[in-house]
Amino acid sequence: MVTPIRSADPGVAGDDGTDPGAFRDAMRHWATGVAVITTRSPLGPHGMTVNSVLSVSLDPPTLLISLKRGSRTQGVVERTGRFTVNVLTAGQHALADRFTRRRVFGDEEFRGLCHRPSPEGGGPELEGSAAVLGCRVTRQVEVADHVLVIARITGVRVPSAGGLEGPLLYTGRSYRSLADREGAAGGNAGRERGTGVIAELSGPPGRG
């Protein structure tokens, strides 16, 4: 188990007079990649779509994800200390949508999907991902209503066919690709609270 490090001044959204809605609208202009974070608990595997993945360091290889505090995913990651990042391609917007919806926890989440176990002990590796990163949590920092999870990379796999379609992107409440000229490559996302910026984009709160 990784013990969270509580920030000295977590702050409150809008406590300086800034309108949270205006901030949300501004962030819709920020294009990001999309990934599915997978974990494994005693109840079985679990996955959640995120766009809050950030490269922190190359030496040692380290990344950061932002999770809603108290969400199911954040709880499992804190208990197990391991997770897998599946970086999605432009053709996988349906897969991204799948892991933003309310769903049964465990094997049912992955029914019908091609996947394999993670050698590093994290969650399932999803077939067709552009890249797969095994992660071990080294630190957690609580900031407002989210937890910043910092993790050391324990394994990297880039399938030979992965990424041929380019990355799946998210901006303006729509999935997009580098080939898009007009706009969306898919529908809305972010039905699950607990995925960083993508969490607030549309739909009812999820289970995290």
C-alpha positions in Angstrom: 0.0 0.0 0.0 1.2 3.5 -0.9 0.6 6.1 1.8 -0.8 9.3 0.3 1.1 12.6 1.0 -1.4 15.2 1.8 -0.7 18.6 0.4 -0.3 21.4 2.9 -2.7 23.7 1.1 -5.1 21.6 -1.1 -7.1 24.6 -2.0 -10.8 24.8 -3.1 -11.9 25.3 -6.7 -12.8 28.9 -7.2 -11.7 30.0 -3.7 -10.0 33.1 -5.3 -13.0 34.1 -7.2 -12.3 32.2 -10.3 -15.4 30.6 -11.9 -14.9 26.8 -12.1 -17.2 26.7 -15.1 -15.0 29.2 -17.0 -11.9 27.1 -16.1 -13.7 24.0 -17.4 -14.6 25.7 -20.6 -11.1 27.0 -21.1 -9.6 23.4 -20.6 -11.9 22.1 -23.4 -9.5 23.9 -25.8 -6.6 21.8 -24.5 -6.1 18.7 -26.6 -4.8 15.6 -24.9 -4.2 11.9 -25.6 -6.5 9.3 -24.3 -5.6 6.1 -22.3 -7.3 3.4 -20.4 -5.9 2.8 -16.9 -6.3 -0.8 -15.7 -5.8 -2.2 -12.3 -6.4 -5.5 -10.5 -8.0 -6.0 -7.1 -9.2 -9.1 -5.2 -12.6 -8.5 -6.9 -11.0 -8.7 -10.3 -9.8 -6.3 -13.0 -11.0 -2.7 -13.4 -10.5 -0.1 -16.0 -11.1 3.7 -16.5 -10.6 6.1 -19.3 -8.3 9.0 -18.6 -6.7 12.0 -20.4 -4.7 13.0 -17.4 -1.4 11.2 -18.1 1.8 13.3 -17.9 5.4 12.3 -18.5 7.4 13.5 -15.5 10.9 12.1 -16.0 13.0 10.0 -18.3 15.7 9.1 -15.7 14.2 7.2 -14.0 11.1 6.8 -16.3 8.2 8.3 -14.3 4.7 9.4 -15.1 1.8 11.0 -13.3 -2.0 10.5 -13.5 -4.7 12.4 -11.8 -7.6 10.5 -10.2 -10.8 11.6 -8.4 -10.2 11.2 -4.7 -12.5 8.5 -3.3 -13.2 6.9 -6.7 -13.0 3.2 -7.2 -10.0 3.4 -9.4 -8.1 5.7 -6.9 -8.9 3.3 -4.1 -7.6 0.2 -5.9 -4.5 2.0 -7.1 -3.7 3.1 -3.6 -4.2 -0.4 -2.2 -2.3 -2.3 -4.9 0.3 0.3 -5.8 0.3 -0.9 -9.4 -1.6 -0.1 -12.6 -1.2 -0.3 -16.4 -1.6 2.5 -18.9 -3.0 1.5 -22.3 -2.4 4.3 -24.8 -5.3 4.3 -27.3 -5.2 4.8 -31.1 -7.6 6.9 -33.2 -9.7 3.8 -34.0 -10.4 3.0 -30.4 -12.9 5.7 -29.4 -15.6 3.0 -28.7 -13.2 1.3 -26.3 -12.5 4.7 -24.6 -16.3 5.2 -24.3 -16.7 1.8 -22.8 -14.6 2.6 -19.8 -16.3 5.9 -19.0 -19.7 4.3 -18.4 -21.2 2.7 -15.3 -20.4 -1.0 -15.2 -20.0 -4.0 -13.1 -16.6 -4.2 -11.3 -14.5 -7.2 -12.2 -14.2 -9.6 -15.2 -17.5 -8.4 -16.7 -15.8 -5.1 -17.5 -13.6 -6.8 -20.0 -16.0 -9.4 -21.4 -15.6 -9.6 -25.2 -12.3 -7.6 -25.2 -9.0 -9.1 -26.3 -6.5 -8.6 -23.4 -3.7 -10.3 -21.6 -2.3 -10.1 -18.0 0.4 -7.6 -17.2 3.8 -9.1 -16.5 4.3 -6.3 -13.9 1.2 -7.2 -11.9 -0.9 -4.3 -13.0 -4.2 -4.4 -14.8 -5.0 -6.1 -18.2 -3.1 -5.0 -21.3 -5.6 -4.2 -24.0 -5.0 -5.5 -27.5 -4.6 -2.8 -30.2 -3.1 -0.2 -27.8 -0.5 2.0 -29.4 1.7 1.5 -26.3 1.4 -0.2 -22.9 3.2 1.0 -19.7 3.5 -1.0 -16.5 3.5 1.3 -13.5 4.4 1.1 -9.8 3.2 3.9 -7.6 5.9 5.8 -5.7 4.0 8.8 -4.3 0.5 10.2 -4.1 -0.3 13.9 -3.4 -3.8 15.1 -2.6 -4.7 18.3 -4.4 -8.3 19.6 -3.9 -10.7 16.8 -4.9 -8.1 14.8 -6.9 -5.1 12.7 -6.1 -1.9 13.0 -8.2 -0.4 9.6 -8.6 3.3 9.5 -9.4 4.6 6.1 -10.7 7.8 4.5 -11.8 7.6 2.8 -15.2 8.3 -0.9 -14.8 7.7 -2.1 -18.3 7.1 -0.6 -21.8 5.6 -2.4 -24.8 5.0 -0.8 -28.1 3.3 -3.4 -30.4 4.7 -3.5 -33.9 1.3 -2.5 -35.4 0.4 -0.1 -32.6 -0.1 3.5 -33.5 -0.5 3.2 -37.2 -3.7 5.1 -37.0 -2.2 7.8 -34.9 -3.2 8.6 -31.3 -6.8 9.1 -30.1 -7.2 12.7 -29.0 -9.7 14.5 -26.9 -10.7 18.2 -27.1 -13.9 20.2 -27.2 -15.9 17.4 -25.6 -15.2 15.1 -28.6 -12.7 12.4 -29.6 -10.5 13.4 -32.5 -7.6 12.2 -34.5 -4.6 13.9 -36.2 -6.3 13.3 -39.6 -9.5 15.2 -38.6 -10.1 18.5 -40.4 -13.6 19.2 -39.3 -13.8 17.8 -35.8 -14.8 14.7 -33.9 -13.7 11.1 -34.6 -16.2 9.9 -32.1 -18.8 10.9 -29.5 -18.7 12.5 -26.1 -16.8 11.0 -23.3 -16.1 11.5 -19.6 -19.1 9.9 -18.0 -16.9 8.8 -15.1 -15.9 11.1 -12.4 -12.3 10.6 -11.4 -10.4 10.9 -14.7 -8.8 14.3 -14.4 -10.1 16.9 -16.9 -12.0 14.4 -18.9 -14.1 13.6 -15.9 -16.2 16.7 -16.1 -17.0 16.7 -19.8 -20.3 15.0 -20.0 -22.8 12.5 -18.6 -23.7 11.5 -15.0 -21.2 10.7 -12.3 -19.6 7.3 -12.6 -18.3 4.9 -10.0 -14.7 5.8 -10.4 
